[in-house]
Every structure is written in structure tokens, then in C-alpha cells.
């Protein structure tokens, strides 16, 4: 039960809890950093389990339970707070129920809602051994981390002149609809490396290389671009695979 992969998974879980607590107490920078650590630990637990031949059903269930906190509830809370910040109204909920803008932030609850169904589906879906069906929760989290990350870089003087993508209506709309990709019936590249040979990992290495270059030049702006790039490469991979199947 308490083997190395499961302990790494529990580290992911604890990072998610601490991230929620930090975000709720106004320490958004620490909350964001903790979710980045959770992302690293989420990759590490599966990698270590495969390398040590410790892949178990218990570990799979534990991983999903940790993920619903770190990549479901936590990003939902961070986006909720970010949308509230963008409205300069981060303190009192339900100040005026008739004011539609009071409800914008609640669109962020779509993130944990669809993450819950995504993770339950992943545990039961036998098709998701070599491919993902729908965007995985860690990448969905990476996409949404851009918004609180950019928000904390704004000085108080710049808050009134924030860019268009920090508009509360835009963020609420994105929070409501982008998580639908979590349960979408679309095949995507699995990010697991069962080996490090080039053959069979071409798209994974391409994504990794382009992601590193994008981060180098665009820094925080790279986060949503990496996720969109992942979707694009997955569609290309699916198209090539289908063509090969038809030809054969």
C-alpha cells in the first residue's frame, strides 16, 4: 500500500489540498506553485510505477482520487477566485442575487464537475491504455493555470487595464465550455512513455521539444499554447493512424 509510487501520488494529493488552502487565504502564488509540483508528481508516480513494475489497481484508483483534488477542485477554486478578482469583488458572495455578474465565477465549477466524470470514465474505459479519450485533467489544469498566473503578475495600477483574456465574461465562458473536452469522445495522444525509443514516441517528443521552445520564448503565455498544440498534434496523429488503417 505504502510503496514509492503511491507515496508520490499522496504527495500530489497533499499539494492539491494545500493549493486550495493557499488560494483561499489569498496566497495565490504559492497555490499556483503547488499545482505545478502536483503536475510533476502526477507524471512521476506513473513513470516510477511502470519502471519498478509496481502498477496496481489500487494505485490507479489512488491516482484518480488525488487527481480530482489537484486537477479538479483546485483549478476550479483558483479560477473562481481569479474571476472574482477580475470583478474587484473577491470578498462577499451573493452580494446581489439579481446581478448576473455575481454568477460569473461559478462557471469555474464546471472544471471539477467534468473532471469528476472524466476520472471515473478513465478508470472504467478499456480504450484508454494507449490513447486518451478526452483531454486529461492535468492538461486541463495546465491550460487554466495561465489565468491566475497572469493575474498575480499584475500590479494594482495595471488592474483596471488588464488584457482581454482576463475579462470576467471571457474567463467564465471558457471555464464553462473548455472542460467539456474532458468528456469529449475524441482520441488524444497518451503522454505516458513506456519506452524512450523514437519509434512510437514521435509525437510525444515533438510535443516535448516544441513545448520547451515555447516556454523559453513565451514563458507563462506558453501554458495554453502547449495544451492547444497537444490537441493539434493528437488530431494529426489520429488522422495519420486512420489513413494507415485504411491503406492496410
C-alpha positions in Angstrom: 0.0 0.0 0.0 2.7 2.5 1.1 5.1 1.8 -1.8 7.0 4.6 -3.6 4.6 5.3 -6.4 1.6 5.5 -4.0 3.6 7.9 -1.7 4.3 10.1 -4.8 0.6 10.0 -5.6 -0.2 11.1 -2.0 2.3 14.0 -2.4 0.2 15.1 -5.4 -3.0 14.9 -3.3 -1.4 16.9 -0.5 -0.2 19.6 -2.9 -3.8 19.9 -4.2 -5.2 20.4 -0.7 -2.5 22.9 0.2 -3.1 24.8 -3.1 -6.8 25.2 -2.2 -6.0 26.4 1.3 -3.4 28.9 0.0 -5.7 30.2 -2.7 -8.5 30.7 -0.2 -6.2 32.7 2.1 -5.0 35.0 -0.7 -1.6 33.3 -1.3 -2.2 32.7 -5.0 1.5 32.5 -6.0 2.0 29.6 -3.6 -1.2 27.9 -4.7 -0.1 28.0 -8.3 3.4 26.7 -7.4 1.9 23.8 -5.5 -0.2 22.8 -8.6 2.9 22.8 -10.7 4.5 20.5 -8.2 1.4 18.3 -8.3 1.7 18.1 -12.1 5.3 16.9 -11.8 4.3 14.3 -9.1 1.4 13.1 -11.2 3.8 12.3 -14.1 6.4 10.8 -11.7 4.1 8.3 -9.9 3.0 6.5 -13.1 6.6 6.6 -14.5 8.1 5.2 -11.3 5.3 2.5 -11.1 6.0 1.3 -14.6 9.8 1.3 -14.1 9.6 -0.6 -10.8 6.8 -2.9 -12.1 4.5 -1.7 -9.3 1.5 -0.8 -11.4 -1.6 -1.9 -9.4 -5.4 -1.4 -9.5 -5.1 0.2 -6.0 -2.5 2.7 -7.4 -4.8 3.5 -10.3 -7.7 4.3 -8.0 -5.5 6.3 -5.6 -4.2 8.3 -8.5 -7.7 9.3 -9.6 -8.7 10.2 -6.1 -5.7 12.5 -5.9 -6.3 14.0 -9.3 -9.9 15.0 -8.5 -8.4 17.3 -5.8 -5.3 18.6 -7.6 -6.7 18.8 -11.1 -10.4 19.1 -10.4 -11.2 21.0 -7.3 -8.0 23.1 -7.0 -8.0 24.6 -10.5 -11.8 25.3 -10.1 -11.1 27.2 -6.9 -8.2 29.1 -8.5 -10.3 30.1 -11.5 -13.3 31.0 -9.3 -11.0 33.4 -7.3 -9.4 34.8 -10.4 -12.7 35.7 -11.9 -13.8 37.3 -8.7 -10.6 39.3 -8.6 -11.2 40.5 -12.2 -14.5 41.9 -11.0 -12.8 43.6 -8.0 -15.2 41.7 -5.7 -13.3 39.0 -4.0 -14.8 39.1 -0.5 -18.6 38.7 -0.3 -20.5 36.0 -2.2 -24.1 36.6 -3.2 -24.0 40.4 -2.6 -26.8 40.9 -5.0 -28.5 37.8 -6.4 -30.3 39.8 -9.1 -26.9 40.9 -10.5 -25.9 38.4 -13.2 -22.2 39.3 -12.9 -22.3 37.8 -9.4 -22.7 34.4 -11.0 -19.8 34.6 -13.5 -17.3 33.0 -11.1 -19.5 30.0 -10.6 -18.8 28.9 -14.1 -15.4 27.7 -12.8 -17.3 24.9 -11.0 -17.6 23.3 -14.4 -13.9 22.3 -14.0 -14.3 20.0 -11.0 -17.7 18.8 -12.3 -16.4 17.5 -15.6 -13.1 16.3 -14.0 -15.1 14.1 -11.7 -16.8 12.3 -14.7 -13.6 12.3 -16.7 -11.7 10.4 -14.0 -14.5 7.9 -13.3 -14.7 7.3 -17.1 -10.9 6.8 -17.3 -10.9 4.2 -14.6 -13.5 2.1 -16.4 -12.7 2.8 -20.1 -10.6 0.0 -21.5 -9.8 2.0 -24.6 -7.6 4.4 -22.7 -4.5 2.2 -22.4 -2.6 3.6 -25.4 -4.7 6.6 -26.1 -6.6 9.1 -24.0 -10.3 9.7 -24.8 -10.8 13.3 -24.0 -8.3 15.8 -22.6 -6.6 14.5 -19.4 -7.2 16.5 -16.2 -3.6 17.6 -15.7 -3.5 19.2 -19.1 -6.9 20.9 -18.5 -5.3 22.3 -15.3 -2.2 23.5 -17.1 -4.5 25.4 -19.5 -6.4 27.1 -16.7 -3.3 27.9 -14.6 -2.4 30.6 -17.1 -5.2 32.9 -15.9 -4.4 33.1 -12.2 -0.7 33.1 -13.0 -1.0 36.1 -15.3 -3.4 37.7 -12.8 -0.9 37.7 -9.9 1.7 39.4 -12.1 -0.5 42.5 -12.5 0.3 45.4 -10.3 -2.6 47.3 -8.6 -2.0 50.2 -11.1 -2.5 47.8 -14.0 -5.6 46.0 -12.6 -8.0 48.4 -14.3 -6.2 48.0 -17.7 -6.0 44.2 -17.7 -5.9 42.4 -21.0 -8.9 41.0 -22.8 -8.3 37.4 -21.7 -8.8 38.5 -18.0 -12.2 39.8 -18.8 -14.6 38.0 -16.4 -17.1 37.2 -19.1 -14.4 35.6 -21.3 -12.9 33.6 -18.4 -16.4 32.5 -17.2 -17.3 31.3 -20.8 -14.0 29.5 -21.2 -14.4 27.9 -17.7 -17.9 26.7 -18.7 -17.1 25.2 -22.1 -13.5 24.2 -22.3 -13.9 21.4 -19.7 -16.3 19.7 -22.0 -13.2 18.4 -23.7 -12.6 16.3 -20.6 -15.5 14.1 -21.5 -15.4 14.5 -25.3 -15.2 11.3 -27.2 -12.1 12.3 -29.1 -8.8 10.2 -29.2 -5.8 12.0 -28.0 -2.1 11.1 -27.5 -1.4 9.4 -24.2 1.6 11.2 -22.6 2.9 8.0 -20.9 6.4 6.8 -22.0 6.5 3.0 -21.9 10.0 3.3 -23.6 12.2 6.1 -24.8 12.8 4.9 -28.4 11.9 7.4 -31.2 9.6 5.0 -32.9 6.2 5.1 -31.3 7.0 8.3 -29.4 7.4 10.7 -32.3 4.5 12.9 -31.4 5.4 12.8 -27.7 9.0 14.0 -28.4 7.7 16.6 -30.9 5.3 18.0 -28.2 8.0 18.0 -25.6 10.5 19.8 -27.9 8.1 22.4 -29.1 6.8 22.9 -25.6 10.3 23.6 -24.2 11.0 26.1 -27.0 7.6 27.8 -26.5 8.2 28.1 -22.7 11.7 29.5 -23.4 10.4 32.3 -25.6 6.8 32.9 -24.4 7.2 31.9 -20.7 3.8 31.9 -19.0 2.0 32.5 -22.3 3.2 29.1 -23.3 0.8 27.3 -21.0 -2.5 27.5 -23.0 -0.5 27.2 -26.3 1.1 23.9 -25.2 -2.4 22.5 -24.5 -3.7 23.7 -27.8 -0.6 22.3 -29.5 -1.3 18.9 -27.8 -4.8 18.9 -29.2 -3.5 19.7 -32.7 -0.8 17.0 -32.7 -3.3 14.5 -31.4 -5.6 15.2 -34.3 -2.7 14.9 -36.8 -1.7 11.6 -35.1 -5.3 10.3 -35.3 -5.6 11.3 -39.0 -2.3 9.5 -39.9 -3.3 6.4 -37.9 -6.7 6.3 -39.7 -5.1 6.7 -43.1 -2.7 3.8 -42.4 -5.5 1.6 -41.2 -7.5 2.3 -44.4 -4.5 1.7 -46.7 -3.7 -1.6 -44.9 
